[in-house]
Amino acid sequence: MGSSLRVAVVGGGIIGTAVARHLATEHDAEVTLLDKEEHLAAHQTGHNSGVVHAGLYYEPGSLKATLCRRGVGLLQDFVQRHDIAYDECGKVVVALDAVQAARLDDLHARAVANGVPGARLVDADGLREIEPAATGVRALHSPQTAIVDYPAVTRALAAELTAAGGRLRLGHEVVGLTDTGTGVRVTTTAKGARDGNEYDLVVVCGGLQSDRLAGLLGEDRTPRIVPFYGDYFVLPREQRDVVRGMVYPVPDPRYPFLGVHVTPRVDGVLTLGPNAFLSLGRESYRRTLPVPADVLDVVGFSGFWRFAAGNLAAAVRESRTALSSRQFVAEARRYVPALDTSGAVRGTRGVRAQAMGADGRLVDDFVITGTDRVVLVRNAPSPGATSALAIAEHVVAEALARRAS
């Protein structure tokens, strides 16, 4: 492929930036990266815990499983080249009782099937050797689960993009996408002015707005993005040394999210969280008034009501941590009783772009659709950041294969 192929990538999170950089550096395309914000990584990429997932949870053979493992290797090489903070501190998934302990067998089997390095089951004594302050009857240890600075990774990807001749157009919101039959016209607004350009290929990595961007093309907006916020609490720095790595609860198959866990960050602080509760705004990172358009999108979607009806117990469980800071930090202390949470303060809030089907089920795997002129990344929640460089490879390969057929 020569440089005559003009490509627009919509979305300046880690996935969109990785796609743009891959096109510019590996395929010599003429690439423009568009984002409505004035800086990169403004949404999910800049509001997560920084975990580099090893691949414990994902269905073997799924895109999540495959691209997560590939993504870890690519990410490790990338951060080493760019001298970005990366700490392979490890993770234990801790069972507090016999029921949870039995669930670890299935989780371990998935880890083995997915090729997670060093994943092993340990008893209570083994857990204390790995994490002396943690309490549990059994655990799954993943020694190579890591933490990283994802916004720094995104900035470094953008630097490689521009060095290869790519363009960043920040502060440009995409308000129109039209397939003209020979290309795709992208209409943007910036500071009140409208602009439009036609491209041979458009890759949409819109995260929290992915269903709305698909709607601009006339695509079905289902799977619909239903936003769930996750709060974090930050502990005083002297608490960082209480744990060596991450301490997670065992996933409960009755609930769609993991629950509160203990995670160090590369900046030297310890975080508790996140919980998961319906967000009244797709980009509401503080406790603000509801965003009417976002609320209407949820309540007007029949799939949400099916989801709600089937997850009342999960809503009750999560509401405790959503409404009570004391309950929130108490959840973490169930696994690490030695934590002094008296100095805990609220940290950043994240909002997860979770795709939901019309049947009310959360879409579990990555979803990437498209034609020879448009690729839509419809669902890329965790481990999306971990997998970003591998998602970029996959998206570009699929797009170019469609153009060649």
C-alpha positions in Angstrom: 0.0 0.0 0.0 1.4 3.4 -0.9 1.0 6.7 0.8 -1.9 7.6 -1.5 -4.3 5.9 0.9 -5.9 8.7 3.0 -7.1 7.5 6.4 -9.0 9.2 9.3 -9.0 7.6 12.7 -11.7 8.9 15.0 -10.8 8.8 18.7 -7.7 9.8 20.6 -7.7 7.2 23.3 -5.0 4.5 23.4 -6.7 2.3 20.9 -7.4 5.0 18.3 -3.9 6.4 18.7 -2.4 2.9 18.4 -4.4 2.3 15.2 -3.3 5.6 13.7 0.3 5.1 14.6 0.3 1.5 13.2 -1.1 2.7 9.9 1.4 5.6 9.6 4.5 3.6 10.7 3.9 0.2 9.2 1.8 0.9 6.1 2.9 4.4 5.0 -0.6 5.7 5.0 -1.6 9.4 5.1 -3.2 9.4 8.5 -5.2 12.0 10.4 -6.2 11.4 14.0 -9.3 13.2 15.1 -10.6 13.8 18.7 -13.1 16.2 20.1 -10.9 16.9 23.2 -7.9 19.2 23.4 -5.6 16.4 24.7 -5.3 12.7 24.1 -6.4 10.0 26.5 -9.1 12.2 27.9 -11.6 9.5 28.7 -11.3 5.8 29.5 -7.5 5.7 28.8 -6.9 8.5 31.4 -9.4 7.3 34.0 -8.5 3.6 34.7 -6.3 1.8 37.2 -3.4 1.3 34.9 -3.5 -2.5 35.1 -1.8 -4.5 32.3 -3.9 -7.7 32.4 -2.3 -11.0 31.8 -5.4 -12.8 30.4 -6.9 -14.7 33.4 -10.6 -14.0 32.8 -11.3 -14.3 29.1 -12.9 -17.1 27.1 -10.1 -19.1 25.4 -10.1 -18.4 21.7 -12.0 -15.1 22.1 -10.6 -11.9 20.7 -10.1 -10.7 24.2 -7.9 -13.7 25.1 -5.9 -13.6 21.9 -5.4 -9.9 21.6 -4.7 -9.5 25.4 -1.7 -11.9 25.3 -0.4 -10.4 22.0 -1.0 -6.9 23.4 1.1 -7.5 26.6 4.1 -8.5 24.5 3.8 -5.5 22.2 3.2 -3.2 25.1 6.3 -4.5 27.0 8.5 -3.8 24.0 7.0 -0.4 23.4 7.4 0.9 27.0 11.0 -0.4 27.1 11.9 1.6 23.9 10.3 4.7 25.3 11.4 4.4 29.0 7.8 4.5 30.3 7.1 3.3 33.8 6.1 -0.4 33.9 6.0 -2.5 37.1 5.4 -6.3 36.9 4.2 -6.4 40.5 1.9 -9.4 40.1 -1.6 -10.1 41.2 -3.4 -12.5 43.5 -7.1 -13.4 43.1 -8.2 -14.2 46.6 -10.9 -16.6 47.8 -12.4 -15.9 51.2 -14.4 -19.1 51.5 -14.9 -22.6 50.1 -17.4 -21.5 47.4 -15.0 -18.8 46.1 -12.1 -21.3 46.3 -13.9 -23.7 44.0 -14.4 -21.0 41.4 -10.6 -20.5 41.2 -10.3 -23.9 39.4 -12.2 -22.6 36.4 -10.3 -19.3 36.4 -6.9 -21.2 36.6 -8.0 -23.4 33.7 -8.8 -20.3 31.6 -5.4 -18.8 32.5 -3.6 -22.0 31.4 -5.6 -22.2 28.2 -4.8 -18.6 27.4 -1.0 -19.1 28.0 -0.8 -16.8 31.1 2.8 -17.1 32.2 3.4 -18.5 35.7 -0.3 -18.6 36.7 -0.7 -21.0 39.7 -3.0 -21.9 42.5 -1.8 -21.5 46.1 -3.2 -22.4 49.5 -3.5 -20.0 52.4 0.2 -20.4 53.3 1.2 -19.9 49.7 -0.9 -16.7 49.6 0.9 -15.3 52.8 4.3 -16.0 51.1 3.3 -13.9 48.1 1.2 -11.2 49.9 1.9 -11.4 53.7 -0.9 -8.9 54.5 -3.6 -10.6 52.4 -6.2 -12.9 54.0 -7.8 -15.9 52.2 -8.2 -19.6 52.0 -6.9 -20.0 48.5 -5.6 -17.8 45.7 -4.7 -17.7 42.0 -1.3 -16.0 41.5 -0.4 -14.2 38.2 3.2 -13.0 38.7 3.3 -11.1 35.4 0.2 -8.9 35.8 1.6 -5.4 35.7 0.9 -1.7 36.0 1.7 1.1 33.6 1.1 4.7 32.8 -1.4 4.4 29.9 -1.7 8.2 29.1 2.1 8.2 28.8 1.9 5.3 26.4 -0.7 7.2 24.4 1.4 10.3 24.1 4.4 8.2 23.0 2.2 6.5 20.3 1.1 9.9 19.1 4.8 11.0 18.9 5.6 8.1 16.6 2.5 8.9 14.6 3.5 12.5 14.0 7.2 11.5 13.4 5.9 9.3 10.6 4.0 12.2 9.0 0.6 11.7 10.6 -1.5 14.6 11.7 -3.3 15.2 15.1 -6.4 17.3 14.9 -7.5 17.8 18.5 -10.5 19.8 19.5 -12.3 18.5 16.3 -15.6 16.7 17.1 -16.9 14.4 14.4 -20.5 15.3 13.7 -21.0 13.6 10.3 -19.9 10.4 8.6 -21.1 9.8 5.1 -20.1 6.9 2.8 -20.1 8.5 -0.6 -19.6 5.3 -2.5 -16.0 6.1 -3.3 -14.8 7.2 0.1 -16.1 8.5 3.5 -16.8 12.2 4.1 -16.0 13.2 7.7 -17.5 16.4 9.0 -16.1 18.0 12.1 -16.7 21.1 14.2 -14.0 23.0 15.9 -14.6 26.2 17.8 -18.0 26.6 16.1 -16.6 26.1 12.6 -17.6 23.2 10.4 -15.1 21.4 8.1 -15.2 18.3 6.0 -12.8 16.0 4.2 -13.1 12.8 2.3 -11.0 9.8 3.2 -10.4 6.4 1.6 -10.7 4.6 4.9 -12.1 5.7 8.3 -11.5 3.8 11.5 -13.8 4.7 14.4 -12.5 4.1 17.9 -15.0 6.2 19.7 -15.2 4.4 23.1 -18.0 6.0 25.1 -19.5 7.5 21.9 -19.0 4.4 19.6 -22.7 3.6 19.1 -23.5 7.3 18.3 -20.7 7.5 15.8 -22.0 4.3 14.2 -25.4 5.9 14.0 -24.0 8.7 12.0 -23.2 6.2 9.3 -26.8 4.8 9.4 -25.6 1.7 11.3 -27.7 0.1 13.9 -26.9 1.6 17.3 -27.2 -1.7 19.0 -25.0 -2.9 20.7 -25.8 0.2 22.7 -23.2 1.8 25.0 -24.5 1.8 28.6 -22.1 3.7 30.8 -21.1 2.3 34.2 -19.0 4.5 36.5 -16.3 3.2 38.8 -15.0 5.2 41.8 -11.5 4.9 43.2 -10.1 5.8 46.6 -6.5 6.7 47.0 -4.6 5.8 50.2 -1.7 7.8 51.8 1.6 6.9 50.3 2.8 5.2 53.4 0.2 2.5 52.8 1.8 1.5 49.4 4.1 -1.0 51.1 1.3 -2.9 52.8 0.9 -5.0 49.6 3.5 -6.1 47.1 1.1 -6.2 44.1 -2.6 -6.3 43.3 -5.2 -8.1 45.4 -8.4 -9.0 43.6 -11.6 -10.7 44.7 -12.8 -13.9 42.9 -15.3 -13.0 40.2 -18.9 -14.0 41.0 -20.7 -15.4 38.0 -23.9 -13.9 39.2 -22.5 -10.4 38.8 -21.2 -8.7 35.6 -18.3 -6.8 37.3 -15.3 -7.8 39.4 -15.8 -5.8 42.6 -13.5 -3.6 44.6 -9.8 -4.5 44.6 -6.5 -3.2 45.8 -4.2 -1.9 43.1 -0.9 0.0 43.3 -0.1 2.7 40.6 3.2 3.4 39.0 3.2 6.9 40.7 3.7 5.2 44.0 0.2 5.4 45.5 -2.3 2.6 46.4 -5.9 2.7 45.1 -9.0 0.9 46.1 -11.7 0.2 43.5 -13.5 0.4 41.3 -17.0 -0.4 42.0 -19.5 -0.4 39.2 -22.8 1.5 39.0 -24.9 3.0 36.3 -23.6 6.4 35.3 -26.0 9.3 34.5 -23.5 10.7 32.1 -21.2 9.1 29.6 -18.4 11.5 30.4 -19.3 12.4 34.0 -16.1 12.0 36.0 -17.3 13.9 39.0 -20.6 13.8 41.0 -22.5 16.1 38.7 -26.1 16.5 37.6 -27.4 13.9 35.1 -26.8 14.5 31.4 -30.3 14.4 29.9 -29.3 13.0 26.5 -27.3 10.2 28.1 -30.0 9.3 30.6 -32.6 9.2 27.8 -30.4 6.9 25.8 -30.3 4.4 28.6 -34.0 4.6 29.7 -35.2 4.5 26.2 -33.2 1.3 25.4 -35.3 -1.9 26.0 -32.1 -3.9 26.5 -31.2 -1.9 29.6 -34.5 -2.8 31.3 -33.9 -6.5 30.5 -30.4 -6.2 32.0 -31.8 -4.4 35.1 -34.5 -7.0 35.7 -31.8 -9.8 35.6 -29.3 -8.0 37.8 -31.2 -6.7 40.8 -28.9 -8.5 43.2 -25.9 -6.9 41.6 -27.5 -3.5 41.8 -28.1 -3.9 45.5 -24.6 -5.0 46.1 -23.0 -2.2 44.1 -25.3 0.4 45.6 -23.7 -0.2 49.0 -20.3 1.0 47.8 -21.9 3.7 45.6 -23.7 5.3 48.5 -21.3 4.6 51.4 -17.6 5.5 51.4 -17.2 3.4 54.5 -18.7 0.3 52.8 -16.5 0.9 49.8 -13.2 0.8 51.7 -14.5 -2.0 54.0 -14.8 -4.2 50.9 -11.0 -3.8 50.3 -10.2 -4.5 53.9 -11.9 -7.9 53.7 -8.9 -9.0 51.7 -6.2 -6.9 53.3 -7.2 -6.2 56.9 -3.9 -4.4 57.6 -4.8 -1.5 55.4 -5.3 1.7 57.3 -8.1 3.3 55.3 -8.7 6.2 57.6 -6.8 8.6 55.3 -8.5 7.4 52.1 -9.6 10.2 49.8 -11.7 10.0 46.6 -9.6 9.6 43.5 -10.5 9.9 39.8 -13.8 8.3 38.6 -13.7 6.2 35.5 -16.7 5.5 33.1 -16.7 2.2 31.3 -18.0 2.1 27.8 -20.0 -1.2 28.1 -21.8 -2.4 25.0 -25.1 -4.1 25.7 -27.3 -6.2 23.4 -31.0 -5.8 22.9 -31.5 -8.9 25.0 -30.0 -7.1 28.0 -26.8 -9.1 28.0 -23.5 -7.3 28.3 -21.4 -7.9 25.2 -18.4 -9.8 26.6 -15.9 -9.9 23.7 -14.4 -7.2 21.7 -16.7 -6.3 18.7 -15.1 -4.9 15.5 -17.3 -4.5 12.4 -16.9 -2.8 9.1 -16.7 -2.6 5.3 -13.9 -1.8 2.9 -14.2 1.9 3.7 -15.2 2.0 7.4 -14.1 0.0 10.5 -16.1 0.4 13.7 -14.6 -0.6 17.1 -18.0 -1.2 18.8 -16.9 -2.7 22.1 -13.4 -2.6 23.6 -13.7 -2.5 27.4 -11.0 -4.1 29.7 -8.6 -5.4 28.6 -8.8 -2.8 25.8 -5.9 -0.7 27.0 -3.7 -3.8 27.6 -4.6 -5.1 24.1 -4.4 -1.7 22.3 -1.3 -2.4 20.1 -2.7 -5.8 19.2 -6.1 -4.4 18.5 -4.4 -1.9 16.1 -2.7 -4.8 14.3 -5.9 -6.7 14.0 -8.1 -3.7 12.9 -5.6 -2.6 10.2 -5.1 -6.2 8.9 -8.9 -6.7 8.7 -9.4 -3.3 7.0 -6.7 -3.8 4.4 -7.9 -7.4 3.7 -11.4 -6.0 2.9 -10.0 -3.4 0.6 -7.9 -6.0 -1.2 -10.9 -8.4 -1.7 
